Amino acid sequence: MIATLAEMFQFTFLVRAFAVGALVSVCAALLGVSLVLKRYSMIGDGLSHVGFGALAAATALNAAPLALAIPIVVAAAFLLLRLSENSKIKGDAAIALISTASLAVGVVIISQSTGMNTDVCNYLFGSILAMSKNDVYLSIALSVVVLGLFIVFYNKLFAITFDETFAKASGVRVGVYNMLIAFLTAITIVLGMRMMGAMLISSLIIFPALSSMRVFKRFRSVTICSALVSIVCFFIGIVISYLYATPTGASVVMINIAAFLLFWAVNGAFKGNARMRRAGAVSLACVLALASCGGGKTADSGGAIDVIEIKEKMFIAQTNDVYLNPDEYVGKTIKLEGLFKLEPWAGDVEDRCFVLRYGPGCCGNDGNAGFEVAWDDGRGGADARYPELDAWVEAVGTLKSYEEDGYPFLYLALSSLNALDERGAEFVTR
């Protein structure tokens, strides 16, 4: 396990996924306790559909996804709260009304703008392994804000969770703090959609709280346990996703389901004995934590990596990370294996050379991932230093950029390009 973790942390995008996913998981778990107790847990599902519509609109407008989605989802959260409090449309009906309408709007926008492609799957089921540096910084900052506000107003949130009428009689501004819960939930939902997708994000809110409530009965104990369960389940889920090439969001949900069943079993085994039940839960949490970290620290990667190798196991994710965060990679040496191809270029520009592999695309298996390659004395054409077309090659070069028709492009300035006898996987899925 230690070797596996050391290997995983060599990937920059996985480090970002761990950081953002852990913070979002904790935020969702903390808010989930109040939402479940207030019988408003499905707000996560409703707001995630609103987020899907907002992300679709951002794609059509070529706008920053999070910057557009956050205010729209926050506004929807406030609207849901108002509808539930002051309208004949109550609770679940209000959520269903807004969520289905938003989902329909999102599907129409995408189908009329970019087409029903794999971006839809990323919105619906998550794509935490494809986050830009700006997305990561914004996600971390907003997660810290959510955690800070939850801690500062913990006592008020506790009061309105259990008895709004008594809290109002005690002078607590119930409306303001309900709005605060809605605001924090909306931000968490938008951030969590990048990890879990619109279809699965509500599981981060519901499962940790329900698991903790099987064993603990006090609000603070449930809250702390929910946070711990959520972060451990996320950690185990992303490791399983890496090892077995399963979808990250779905893997996290499956681990949360397993944790819920285990806590339920602990509750049944020690029913009527609260002390033994809590001891069993603590022991279970320790076992889960040890299973997730392998009982020790991860090995150090040895400092700066001289050559960044695009590996077969995470070929698409690594390649996408280079294009999403070029500032981190330009000027560094990259090595990859793939098919040597000539691709036609628009206008009078001669064909360009690429090293690539095929993968899922917008219409099935018609996508590809890889890099343009060229010797620095000319990027176009194929001379004696290029291998035959469709040869399996190993390319090593420095990542550079150039501009054409006002658009930036990346390419590998080759230091070596060698044909290999042993071929790897031409079609990759990760």
Contacts in CASP RR format, 6 or more apart in sequence:
PFRMAT RR
TARGET T0000
AUTHOR 0000-0000-0000
METHOD contacts of the structure
MODEL  1
MIATLAEMFQFTFLVRAFAVGALVSVCAALLGVSLVLKRYSMIGDGLSHV
GFGALAAATALNAAPLALAIPIVVAAAFLLLRLSENSKIKGDAAIALIST
ASLAVGVVIISQSTGMNTDVCNYLFGSILAMSKNDVYLSIALSVVVLGLF
IVFYNKLFAITFDETFAKASGVRVGVYNMLIAFLTAITIVLGMRMMGAML
ISSLIIFPALSSMRVFKRFRSVTICSALVSIVCFFIGIVISYLYATPTGA
SVVMINIAAFLLFWAVNGAFKGNARMRRAGAVSLACVLALASCGGGKTAD
SGGAIDVIEIKEKMFIAQTNDVYLNPDEYVGKTIKLEGLFKLEPWAGDVE
DRCFVLRYGPGCCGNDGNAGFEVAWDDGRGGADARYPELDAWVEAVGTLK
SYEEDGYPFLYLALSSLNALDERGAEFVTR
1 293 0 8 1.000
1 294 0 8 1.000
1 295 0 8 1.000
2 294 0 8 1.000
2 295 0 8 1.000
2 296 0 8 1.000
2 297 0 8 1.000
2 298 0 8 1.000
2 299 0 8 1.000
3 299 0 8 1.000
4 239 0 8 1.000
4 242 0 8 1.000
4 243 0 8 1.000
5 239 0 8 1.000
5 293 0 8 1.000
5 294 0 8 1.000
5 298 0 8 1.000
5 299 0 8 1.000
6 298 0 8 1.000
6 299 0 8 1.000
6 300 0 8 1.000
6 301 0 8 1.000
8 14 0 8 1.000
8 239 0 8 1.000
8 242 0 8 1.000
9 15 0 8 1.000
9 298 0 8 1.000
9 301 0 8 1.000
10 301 0 8 1.000
10 305 0 8 1.000
11 314 0 8 1.000
11 317 0 8 1.000
11 318 0 8 1.000
11 321 0 8 1.000
12 321 0 8 1.000
12 325 0 8 1.000
12 328 0 8 1.000
13 129 0 8 1.000
13 130 0 8 1.000
13 131 0 8 1.000
13 317 0 8 1.000
13 318 0 8 1.000
13 321 0 8 1.000
14 129 0 8 1.000
14 238 0 8 1.000
14 242 0 8 1.000
16 131 0 8 1.000
16 133 0 8 1.000
16 136 0 8 1.000
17 128 0 8 1.000
17 129 0 8 1.000
17 131 0 8 1.000
17 195 0 8 1.000
17 238 0 8 1.000
17 248 0 8 1.000
18 235 0 8 1.000
18 238 0 8 1.000
19 136 0 8 1.000
19 140 0 8 1.000
20 128 0 8 1.000
20 131 0 8 1.000
20 136 0 8 1.000
20 139 0 8 1.000
20 140 0 8 1.000
20 143 0 8 1.000
20 191 0 8 1.000
20 194 0 8 1.000
20 195 0 8 1.000
21 128 0 8 1.000
21 192 0 8 1.000
21 195 0 8 1.000
21 234 0 8 1.000
21 238 0 8 1.000
22 231 0 8 1.000
22 234 0 8 1.000
22 235 0 8 1.000
23 139 0 8 1.000
23 140 0 8 1.000
23 143 0 8 1.000
23 144 0 8 1.000
23 147 0 8 1.000
24 139 0 8 1.000
24 143 0 8 1.000
24 188 0 8 1.000
24 191 0 8 1.000
24 192 0 8 1.000
24 195 0 8 1.000
24 204 0 8 1.000
25 204 0 8 1.000
25 208 0 8 1.000
25 230 0 8 1.000
25 231 0 8 1.000
25 233 0 8 1.000
25 234 0 8 1.000
25 252 0 8 1.000
26 143 0 8 1.000
26 147 0 8 1.000
26 227 0 8 1.000
26 230 0 8 1.000
26 231 0 8 1.000
27 143 0 8 1.000
27 146 0 8 1.000
27 147 0 8 1.000
27 150 0 8 1.000
27 184 0 8 1.000
27 187 0 8 1.000
27 188 0 8 1.000
27 191 0 8 1.000
28 188 0 8 1.000
28 192 0 8 1.000
28 201 0 8 1.000
28 204 0 8 1.000
28 205 0 8 1.000
28 208 0 8 1.000
28 230 0 8 1.000
29 204 0 8 1.000
29 205 0 8 1.000
29 208 0 8 1.000
29 209 0 8 1.000
29 226 0 8 1.000
29 227 0 8 1.000
29 229 0 8 1.000
29 230 0 8 1.000
29 231 0 8 1.000
30 147 0 8 1.000
30 150 0 8 1.000
30 223 0 8 1.000
30 226 0 8 1.000
30 227 0 8 1.000
31 146 0 8 1.000
31 150 0 8 1.000
31 181 0 8 1.000
31 184 0 8 1.000
31 185 0 8 1.000
31 188 0 8 1.000
31 205 0 8 1.000
32 41 0 8 1.000
32 205 0 8 1.000
32 206 0 8 1.000
32 208 0 8 1.000
32 209 0 8 1.000
32 226 0 8 1.000
33 161 0 8 1.000
33 209 0 8 1.000
33 212 0 8 1.000
33 219 0 8 1.000
33 222 0 8 1.000
33 223 0 8 1.000
33 226 0 8 1.000
34 157 0 8 1.000
34 161 0 8 1.000
34 181 0 8 1.000
35 41 0 8 1.000
35 43 0 8 1.000
35 44 0 8 1.000
35 181 0 8 1.000
35 185 0 8 1.000
35 205 0 8 1.000
35 209 0 8 1.000
36 205 0 8 1.000
36 206 0 8 1.000
36 209 0 8 1.000
36 210 0 8 1.000
36 213 0 8 1.000
37 161 0 8 1.000
37 162 0 8 1.000
37 209 0 8 1.000
38 161 0 8 1.000
40 84 0 8 1.000
40 91 0 8 1.000
41 202 0 8 1.000
41 205 0 8 1.000
41 206 0 8 1.000
41 209 0 8 1.000
42 92 0 8 1.000
42 95 0 8 1.000
42 202 0 8 1.000
43 77 0 8 1.000
43 80 0 8 1.000
43 95 0 8 1.000
43 182 0 8 1.000
43 185 0 8 1.000
44 185 0 8 1.000
44 189 0 8 1.000
44 201 0 8 1.000
44 202 0 8 1.000
44 205 0 8 1.000
45 95 0 8 1.000
45 99 0 8 1.000
45 201 0 8 1.000
45 202 0 8 1.000
46 80 0 8 1.000
46 95 0 8 1.000
46 98 0 8 1.000
46 99 0 8 1.000
46 102 0 8 1.000
46 202 0 8 1.000
47 73 0 8 1.000
47 76 0 8 1.000
47 77 0 8 1.000
47 80 0 8 1.000
47 99 0 8 1.000
47 185 0 8 1.000
47 186 0 8 1.000
47 189 0 8 1.000
48 99 0 8 1.000
48 189 0 8 1.000
48 193 0 8 1.000
48 197 0 8 1.000
48 198 0 8 1.000
48 199 0 8 1.000
48 201 0 8 1.000
48 202 0 8 1.000
49 98 0 8 1.000
49 99 0 8 1.000
49 100 0 8 1.000
49 102 0 8 1.000
49 103 0 8 1.000
49 198 0 8 1.000
50 72 0 8 1.000
50 73 0 8 1.000
50 76 0 8 1.000
50 98 0 8 1.000
50 99 0 8 1.000
50 102 0 8 1.000
51 69 0 8 1.000
51 72 0 8 1.000
51 73 0 8 1.000
51 76 0 8 1.000
51 102 0 8 1.000
51 189 0 8 1.000
51 190 0 8 1.000
51 193 0 8 1.000
51 198 0 8 1.000
52 102 0 8 1.000
52 103 0 8 1.000
52 106 0 8 1.000
52 123 0 8 1.000
52 124 0 8 1.000
52 193 0 8 1.000
52 198 0 8 1.000
53 72 0 8 1.000
53 102 0 8 1.000
53 103 0 8 1.000
53 105 0 8 1.000
53 106 0 8 1.000
53 109 0 8 1.000
54 65 0 8 1.000
54 68 0 8 1.000
54 69 0 8 1.000
54 72 0 8 1.000
54 73 0 8 1.000
54 102 0 8 1.000
54 190 0 8 1.000
55 65 0 8 1.000
55 68 0 8 1.000
55 69 0 8 1.000
55 123 0 8 1.000
55 193 0 8 1.000
56 105 0 8 1.000
56 106 0 8 1.000
56 107 0 8 1.000
56 109 0 8 1.000
56 110 0 8 1.000
56 113 0 8 1.000
56 123 0 8 1.000
57 63 0 8 1.000
57 68 0 8 1.000
57 72 0 8 1.000
57 106 0 8 1.000
57 109 0 8 1.000
58 64 0 8 1.000
58 65 0 8 1.000
58 67 0 8 1.000
58 68 0 8 1.000
58 69 0 8 1.000
59 65 0 8 1.000
59 109 0 8 1.000
59 110 0 8 1.000
59 113 0 8 1.000
59 114 0 8 1.000
59 119 0 8 1.000
60 109 0 8 1.000
60 110 0 8 1.000
60 112 0 8 1.000
60 113 0 8 1.000
60 114 0 8 1.000
61 68 0 8 1.000
64 134 0 8 1.000
65 135 0 8 1.000
66 135 0 8 1.000
66 138 0 8 1.000
66 139 0 8 1.000
66 190 0 8 1.000
66 191 0 8 1.000
69 190 0 8 1.000
69 193 0 8 1.000
70 142 0 8 1.000
70 186 0 8 1.000
70 187 0 8 1.000
70 190 0 8 1.000
73 186 0 8 1.000
73 187 0 8 1.000
73 189 0 8 1.000
73 190 0 8 1.000
74 182 0 8 1.000
74 183 0 8 1.000
74 186 0 8 1.000
74 187 0 8 1.000
76 98 0 8 1.000
76 102 0 8 1.000
76 186 0 8 1.000
77 182 0 8 1.000
77 183 0 8 1.000
77 185 0 8 1.000
77 186 0 8 1.000
78 179 0 8 1.000
78 182 0 8 1.000
78 183 0 8 1.000
79 98 0 8 1.000
80 91 0 8 1.000
80 94 0 8 1.000
80 95 0 8 1.000
80 98 0 8 1.000
80 182 0 8 1.000
81 178 0 8 1.000
81 179 0 8 1.000
81 182 0 8 1.000
83 89 0 8 1.000
83 90 0 8 1.000
83 91 0 8 1.000
83 94 0 8 1.000
83 97 0 8 1.000
84 90 0 8 1.000
84 91 0 8 1.000
84 94 0 8 1.000
85 178 0 8 1.000
87 94 0 8 1.000
89 97 0 8 1.000
103 198 0 8 1.000
107 116 0 8 1.000
107 120 0 8 1.000
110 116 0 8 1.000
110 119 0 8 1.000
110 120 0 8 1.000
115 362 0 8 1.000
117 361 0 8 1.000
117 362 0 8 1.000
117 363 0 8 1.000
118 360 0 8 1.000
118 361 0 8 1.000
118 362 0 8 1.000
121 127 0 8 1.000
122 130 0 8 1.000
122 197 0 8 1.000
123 193 0 8 1.000
123 197 0 8 1.000
123 198 0 8 1.000
124 197 0 8 1.000
124 198 0 8 1.000
124 199 0 8 1.000
125 196 0 8 1.000
125 197 0 8 1.000
125 199 0 8 1.000
125 200 0 8 1.000
125 247 0 8 1.000
125 249 0 8 1.000
125 250 0 8 1.000
126 193 0 8 1.000
126 194 0 8 1.000
126 195 0 8 1.000
126 196 0 8 1.000
126 197 0 8 1.000
126 200 0 8 1.000
126 247 0 8 1.000
126 248 0 8 1.000
126 249 0 8 1.000
127 194 0 8 1.000
127 197 0 8 1.000
128 194 0 8 1.000
128 195 0 8 1.000
128 238 0 8 1.000
128 248 0 8 1.000
128 249 0 8 1.000
129 248 0 8 1.000
129 314 0 8 1.000
129 317 0 8 1.000
129 320 0 8 1.000
129 321 0 8 1.000
130 317 0 8 1.000
130 320 0 8 1.000
130 321 0 8 1.000
130 324 0 8 1.000
131 139 0 8 1.000
131 194 0 8 1.000
131 324 0 8 1.000
132 324 0 8 1.000
132 325 0 8 1.000
133 324 0 8 1.000
133 325 0 8 1.000
133 327 0 8 1.000
133 328 0 8 1.000
135 194 0 8 1.000
139 191 0 8 1.000
139 194 0 8 1.000
142 187 0 8 1.000
142 191 0 8 1.000
143 188 0 8 1.000
143 191 0 8 1.000
145 187 0 8 1.000
146 184 0 8 1.000
146 187 0 8 1.000
146 188 0 8 1.000
149 180 0 8 1.000
149 184 0 8 1.000
150 157 0 8 1.000
150 184 0 8 1.000
153 177 0 8 1.000
153 180 0 8 1.000
156 167 0 8 1.000
156 172 0 8 1.000
156 177 0 8 1.000
157 177 0 8 1.000
157 180 0 8 1.000
157 181 0 8 1.000
158 219 0 8 1.000
159 166 0 8 1.000
159 167 0 8 1.000
159 170 0 8 1.000
159 172 0 8 1.000
160 167 0 8 1.000
160 172 0 8 1.000
160 174 0 8 1.000
160 177 0 8 1.000
160 178 0 8 1.000
160 181 0 8 1.000
161 219 0 8 1.000
162 219 0 8 1.000
164 174 0 8 1.000
167 174 0 8 1.000
168 174 0 8 1.000
185 205 0 8 1.000
188 205 0 8 1.000
189 201 0 8 1.000
192 201 0 8 1.000
192 204 0 8 1.000
193 201 0 8 1.000
195 201 0 8 1.000
195 248 0 8 1.000
195 249 0 8 1.000
195 252 0 8 1.000
196 203 0 8 1.000
196 204 0 8 1.000
196 249 0 8 1.000
196 252 0 8 1.000
196 253 0 8 1.000
197 249 0 8 1.000
200 249 0 8 1.000
200 250 0 8 1.000
200 252 0 8 1.000
200 253 0 8 1.000
203 252 0 8 1.000
203 253 0 8 1.000
203 256 0 8 1.000
204 230 0 8 1.000
204 252 0 8 1.000
204 256 0 8 1.000
207 233 0 8 1.000
207 253 0 8 1.000
207 256 0 8 1.000
207 257 0 8 1.000
207 259 0 8 1.000
207 260 0 8 1.000
208 225 0 8 1.000
208 226 0 8 1.000
208 227 0 8 1.000
208 229 0 8 1.000
208 230 0 8 1.000
208 233 0 8 1.000
208 256 0 8 1.000
208 259 0 8 1.000
209 222 0 8 1.000
209 226 0 8 1.000
210 260 0 8 1.000
211 225 0 8 1.000
211 226 0 8 1.000
211 229 0 8 1.000
211 256 0 8 1.000
211 259 0 8 1.000
211 260 0 8 1.000
211 263 0 8 1.000
211 264 0 8 1.000
212 221 0 8 1.000
212 222 0 8 1.000
212 223 0 8 1.000
212 225 0 8 1.000
212 226 0 8 1.000
212 229 0 8 1.000
212 263 0 8 1.000
213 222 0 8 1.000
214 260 0 8 1.000
214 263 0 8 1.000
214 264 0 8 1.000
214 266 0 8 1.000
214 267 0 8 1.000
215 225 0 8 1.000
215 263 0 8 1.000
215 266 0 8 1.000
215 267 0 8 1.000
215 277 0 8 1.000
215 278 0 8 1.000
215 280 0 8 1.000
215 281 0 8 1.000
216 222 0 8 1.000
216 225 0 8 1.000
216 278 0 8 1.000
216 281 0 8 1.000
217 274 0 8 1.000
221 278 0 8 1.000
225 281 0 8 1.000
225 285 0 8 1.000
228 285 0 8 1.000
228 289 0 8 1.000
229 256 0 8 1.000
229 259 0 8 1.000
229 263 0 8 1.000
229 285 0 8 1.000
229 288 0 8 1.000
230 256 0 8 1.000
232 259 0 8 1.000
232 285 0 8 1.000
232 288 0 8 1.000
232 289 0 8 1.000
232 292 0 8 1.000
233 252 0 8 1.000
233 255 0 8 1.000
233 256 0 8 1.000
233 259 0 8 1.000
233 288 0 8 1.000
234 252 0 8 1.000
234 255 0 8 1.000
235 292 0 8 1.000
235 293 0 8 1.000
236 255 0 8 1.000
236 288 0 8 1.000
236 291 0 8 1.000
236 292 0 8 1.000
237 248 0 8 1.000
237 249 0 8 1.000
237 251 0 8 1.000
237 252 0 8 1.000
237 254 0 8 1.000
237 255 0 8 1.000
238 248 0 8 1.000
238 251 0 8 1.000
238 252 0 8 1.000
239 292 0 8 1.000
240 246 0 8 1.000
240 251 0 8 1.000
240 255 0 8 1.000
241 247 0 8 1.000
241 248 0 8 1.000
241 249 0 8 1.000
241 251 0 8 1.000
241 252 0 8 1.000
242 314 0 8 1.000
245 313 0 8 1.000
245 429 0 8 1.000
245 430 0 8 1.000
259 288 0 8 1.000
262 284 0 8 1.000
263 281 0 8 1.000
263 284 0 8 1.000
266 277 0 8 1.000
266 280 0 8 1.000
266 281 0 8 1.000
266 284 0 8 1.000
267 277 0 8 1.000
270 276 0 8 1.000
270 277 0 8 1.000
270 280 0 8 1.000
271 277 0 8 1.000
306 333 0 8 1.000
307 333 0 8 1.000
307 334 0 8 1.000
307 335 0 8 1.000
307 396 0 8 1.000
308 329 0 8 1.000
308 332 0 8 1.000
308 333 0 8 1.000
308 334 0 8 1.000
308 335 0 8 1.000
309 334 0 8 1.000
309 335 0 8 1.000
309 336 0 8 1.000
310 318 0 8 1.000
310 319 0 8 1.000
310 334 0 8 1.000
310 335 0 8 1.000
310 336 0 8 1.000
310 370 0 8 1.000
311 318 0 8 1.000
312 337 0 8 1.000
312 424 0 8 1.000
312 425 0 8 1.000
312 428 0 8 1.000
313 430 0 8 1.000
314 430 0 8 1.000
315 336 0 8 1.000
315 357 0 8 1.000
315 369 0 8 1.000
315 428 0 8 1.000
315 430 0 8 1.000
316 359 0 8 1.000
316 369 0 8 1.000
316 428 0 8 1.000
316 429 0 8 1.000
316 430 0 8 1.000
317 430 0 8 1.000
319 336 0 8 1.000
319 369 0 8 1.000
319 370 0 8 1.000
319 371 0 8 1.000
320 369 0 8 1.000
322 329 0 8 1.000
322 334 0 8 1.000
322 371 0 8 1.000
322 399 0 8 1.000
322 410 0 8 1.000
323 410 0 8 1.000
326 399 0 8 1.000
326 401 0 8 1.000
326 408 0 8 1.000
326 410 0 8 1.000
329 399 0 8 1.000
330 399 0 8 1.000
330 400 0 8 1.000
330 401 0 8 1.000
330 410 0 8 1.000
331 398 0 8 1.000
331 399 0 8 1.000
331 400 0 8 1.000
332 398 0 8 1.000
332 399 0 8 1.000
333 396 0 8 1.000
333 397 0 8 1.000
333 398 0 8 1.000
333 399 0 8 1.000
333 415 0 8 1.000
334 371 0 8 1.000
334 396 0 8 1.000
334 397 0 8 1.000
334 398 0 8 1.000
334 399 0 8 1.000
334 412 0 8 1.000
335 394 0 8 1.000
335 395 0 8 1.000
335 396 0 8 1.000
335 397 0 8 1.000
336 355 0 8 1.000
336 370 0 8 1.000
336 371 0 8 1.000
336 394 0 8 1.000
336 395 0 8 1.000
337 355 0 8 1.000
337 392 0 8 1.000
337 393 0 8 1.000
337 394 0 8 1.000
337 395 0 8 1.000
337 420 0 8 1.000
337 424 0 8 1.000
338 355 0 8 1.000
338 356 0 8 1.000
338 357 0 8 1.000
338 370 0 8 1.000
338 392 0 8 1.000
338 393 0 8 1.000
338 394 0 8 1.000
338 395 0 8 1.000
338 424 0 8 1.000
338 426 0 8 1.000
339 355 0 8 1.000
339 356 0 8 1.000
339 357 0 8 1.000
339 390 0 8 1.000
339 391 0 8 1.000
339 392 0 8 1.000
339 393 0 8 1.000
339 426 0 8 1.000
340 353 0 8 1.000
340 354 0 8 1.000
340 355 0 8 1.000
340 386 0 8 1.000
340 387 0 8 1.000
340 388 0 8 1.000
340 389 0 8 1.000
340 390 0 8 1.000
340 391 0 8 1.000
340 392 0 8 1.000
340 393 0 8 1.000
340 417 0 8 1.000
340 419 0 8 1.000
341 353 0 8 1.000
341 354 0 8 1.000
341 355 0 8 1.000
341 356 0 8 1.000
341 389 0 8 1.000
341 390 0 8 1.000
342 351 0 8 1.000
342 352 0 8 1.000
342 353 0 8 1.000
342 354 0 8 1.000
342 381 0 8 1.000
342 382 0 8 1.000
342 389 0 8 1.000
343 351 0 8 1.000
343 352 0 8 1.000
343 353 0 8 1.000
343 354 0 8 1.000
344 351 0 8 1.000
345 351 0 8 1.000
345 352 0 8 1.000
349 404 0 8 1.000
350 380 0 8 1.000
350 381 0 8 1.000
351 380 0 8 1.000
351 381 0 8 1.000
351 382 0 8 1.000
352 372 0 8 1.000
352 374 0 8 1.000
352 379 0 8 1.000
352 380 0 8 1.000
352 381 0 8 1.000
353 372 0 8 1.000
353 373 0 8 1.000
353 374 0 8 1.000
353 379 0 8 1.000
353 380 0 8 1.000
353 381 0 8 1.000
353 382 0 8 1.000
353 386 0 8 1.000
354 370 0 8 1.000
354 371 0 8 1.000
354 372 0 8 1.000
354 373 0 8 1.000
355 370 0 8 1.000
355 371 0 8 1.000
355 373 0 8 1.000
355 393 0 8 1.000
355 395 0 8 1.000
355 412 0 8 1.000
355 417 0 8 1.000
356 368 0 8 1.000
356 369 0 8 1.000
356 370 0 8 1.000
356 371 0 8 1.000
357 368 0 8 1.000
357 369 0 8 1.000
357 370 0 8 1.000
357 425 0 8 1.000
357 426 0 8 1.000
357 427 0 8 1.000
357 428 0 8 1.000
358 365 0 8 1.000
358 366 0 8 1.000
358 367 0 8 1.000
358 368 0 8 1.000
358 426 0 8 1.000
358 427 0 8 1.000
358 428 0 8 1.000
359 365 0 8 1.000
359 367 0 8 1.000
359 368 0 8 1.000
359 369 0 8 1.000
359 427 0 8 1.000
359 428 0 8 1.000
359 429 0 8 1.000
360 367 0 8 1.000
360 429 0 8 1.000
361 367 0 8 1.000
365 427 0 8 1.000
369 428 0 8 1.000
371 395 0 8 1.000
371 399 0 8 1.000
371 410 0 8 1.000
371 411 0 8 1.000
371 412 0 8 1.000
372 379 0 8 1.000
372 409 0 8 1.000
372 410 0 8 1.000
372 411 0 8 1.000
372 412 0 8 1.000
373 395 0 8 1.000
373 397 0 8 1.000
373 411 0 8 1.000
373 412 0 8 1.000
373 414 0 8 1.000
373 417 0 8 1.000
374 380 0 8 1.000
374 411 0 8 1.000
374 412 0 8 1.000
374 413 0 8 1.000
374 414 0 8 1.000
375 385 0 8 1.000
375 413 0 8 1.000
375 414 0 8 1.000
376 413 0 8 1.000
376 414 0 8 1.000
379 402 0 8 1.000
379 411 0 8 1.000
385 417 0 8 1.000
386 417 0 8 1.000
387 393 0 8 1.000
387 417 0 8 1.000
387 418 0 8 1.000
387 419 0 8 1.000
388 419 0 8 1.000
391 419 0 8 1.000
392 419 0 8 1.000
392 420 0 8 1.000
392 422 0 8 1.000
392 423 0 8 1.000
392 424 0 8 1.000
393 417 0 8 1.000
393 418 0 8 1.000
393 419 0 8 1.000
393 420 0 8 1.000
394 416 0 8 1.000
394 417 0 8 1.000
394 418 0 8 1.000
394 420 0 8 1.000
395 412 0 8 1.000
395 414 0 8 1.000
395 416 0 8 1.000
395 417 0 8 1.000
396 412 0 8 1.000
396 414 0 8 1.000
396 415 0 8 1.000
396 416 0 8 1.000
396 417 0 8 1.000
397 412 0 8 1.000
397 413 0 8 1.000
397 414 0 8 1.000
397 415 0 8 1.000
397 416 0 8 1.000
398 412 0 8 1.000
398 413 0 8 1.000
398 415 0 8 1.000
399 410 0 8 1.000
399 411 0 8 1.000
399 412 0 8 1.000
399 413 0 8 1.000
400 410 0 8 1.000
400 411 0 8 1.000
400 412 0 8 1.000
400 413 0 8 1.000
401 408 0 8 1.000
401 409 0 8 1.000
401 410 0 8 1.000
401 411 0 8 1.000
402 408 0 8 1.000
402 409 0 8 1.000
402 411 0 8 1.000
403 409 0 8 1.000
END
